[in-house]
Amino acid sequence: MSNSAPQPRPGILEIAAYVPGESEVQGGAKPIKLSANETPLGPSPKAIAAYKAVAEHLDRYPDGASTALRNAIARHYGLDPARIVCGAGSDELLNLLAAAYLGPGDEAIYSRHGFLVYKIAILAHGATPVVAPETDLTADVDAILSCVSPRTRLVFIANPNNPTGTYLSFDEVKRLRAGLPADVLLVLDAAYAEYVRKNDYEAGIELVATTHNTVMTRTFSKIYGLASLRIGWAYCPTEIADALNRIRGPFNVSGPAIAAGIAALADQAWVQRAVEHNEVWLGRMTEALTAIGLGVTPSSANFLLLHFPKGNGKSAQAADTFLHQRRIILRRVEEYGLPDALRLTIGSDEENRAVLDALTSFMDVNGAAR
Ligand SMILES: Cc1ncc(COP(=O)(O)O)c(C=O)c1O
């Protein structure tokens, strides 16, 4: 018998595993967790009731095609249900797209501070990540287009992007699509689309409808408050939906997730409350945090990227330690190439006030200028 052990494919062990936003601080009591872009409102009570109702039927496999959920999404957005593919979170769909369209020798592009799952999905399938520079922490269409080579197979764009909160206008997204070769798949990851309040924004539905090489991914984890259930969906050209359906797990969305997703979608009043709460606090927090001397990247999502001064004991790392002592958790973003920043999710009224108070104290320590 050989002593040699099974080995993962070349490159797998060079992947840095995704590290989720922290959720606990030492010493018991519940922290203020503003590290994962979850909604402070929680899910619709109707979604919770639908989830509980399925508890009586956990012995049954779910509908592997998520038909009722796809129909509900299609009705809500006016889409063709046959072109919707549901997944265990949009993370699964991003990985399935990489599995279907990338392999060794291929290249896939994302922007400098793009969502980290792209890099992992690209590397996991043996392809080479190509990182396009950004301008003002925003994806730069010309920079992306100049990264295209004969090996490029796919471009991932989060719009708005996590962790920067910046977005590309529909005109810019169309310009990107028009500049990419026809055989390059453009994936528009619109995880935060429901939060965007910009007239020149379009999540991707129109481009998917009018091209054969663009996919939009969405999630129930953010504004719908169902992160723990893991529900995402992709709107695809027919051929791409077909490819994803061939390789996805046969029952990749659970029964409780399907039921809760349908109920959440039906409760648009709940979604509207979440939008309004976010809109109010995004503005207030941007203004107040700027006033205490932090740099704040203008955001169209439910979080803010805060930039700390380097010297004077006011680093992002020092702020993170200071906030932990007050049981407040923000997201460190070093692995996004942003060592001087922290990402703050918009929380409840009380949570926002608490983090604002804490950061005001932090910026005052050692006599920092206000
Ligand atoms: C830009 C972006 N895309 C996708 C996801 C994945 O969401 P989920 O897998 O929960 O649908 C996230 C979650 O943080 C995100 O920020």
Ligand as a Chemical Component Dictionary entry (heavy atoms), coordinates in Angstrom:
data_LIG
# 
_chem_comp.id                   LIG 
_chem_comp.type                 NON-POLYMER 
_chem_comp.pdbx_formal_charge   0 
_chem_comp.three_letter_code    LIG 
# 
loop_
_chem_comp_atom.comp_id 
_chem_comp_atom.atom_id 
_chem_comp_atom.alt_atom_id 
_chem_comp_atom.type_symbol 
_chem_comp_atom.charge 
_chem_comp_atom.model_Cartn_x 
_chem_comp_atom.model_Cartn_y 
_chem_comp_atom.model_Cartn_z 
_chem_comp_atom.pdbx_ordinal 
LIG C1 C1 C 0 -21.369 41.263 -3.763 1  
LIG C2 C2 C 0 -21.847 40.008 -3.130 2  
LIG N1 N1 N 0 -22.221 39.001 -3.904 3  
LIG C3 C3 C 0 -22.671 37.842 -3.406 4  
LIG C4 C4 C 0 -22.759 37.659 -2.037 5  
LIG C5 C5 C 0 -23.166 36.310 -1.557 6  
LIG O1 O1 O 0 -24.399 36.296 -1.004 7  
LIG P1 P1 P 0 -25.206 34.952 -0.745 8  
LIG O2 O2 O 0 -24.323 33.786 -1.092 9  
LIG O3 O3 O 0 -25.554 34.989 0.689  10 
LIG O4 O4 O 0 -26.380 35.034 -1.665 11 
LIG C6 C6 C 0 -22.388 38.681 -1.180 12 
LIG C7 C7 C 0 -22.436 38.473 0.284  13 
LIG O5 O5 O 0 -21.804 39.136 1.053  14 
LIG C8 C8 C 0 -21.921 39.891 -1.737 15 
LIG O6 O6 O 0 -21.527 40.898 -0.961 16 
# 
loop_
_chem_comp_bond.comp_id 
_chem_comp_bond.atom_id_1 
_chem_comp_bond.atom_id_2 
_chem_comp_bond.value_order 
_chem_comp_bond.pdbx_ordinal 
LIG C1 C2 SING 1  
LIG C2 N1 SING 2  
LIG C2 C8 DOUB 3  
LIG N1 C3 DOUB 4  
LIG C3 C4 SING 5  
LIG C4 C5 SING 6  
LIG C4 C6 DOUB 7  
LIG C5 O1 SING 8  
LIG O1 P1 SING 9  
LIG P1 O2 DOUB 10 
LIG P1 O3 SING 11 
LIG P1 O4 SING 12 
LIG C6 C7 SING 13 
LIG C6 C8 SING 14 
LIG C7 O5 DOUB 15 
LIG C8 O6 SING 16 
# 
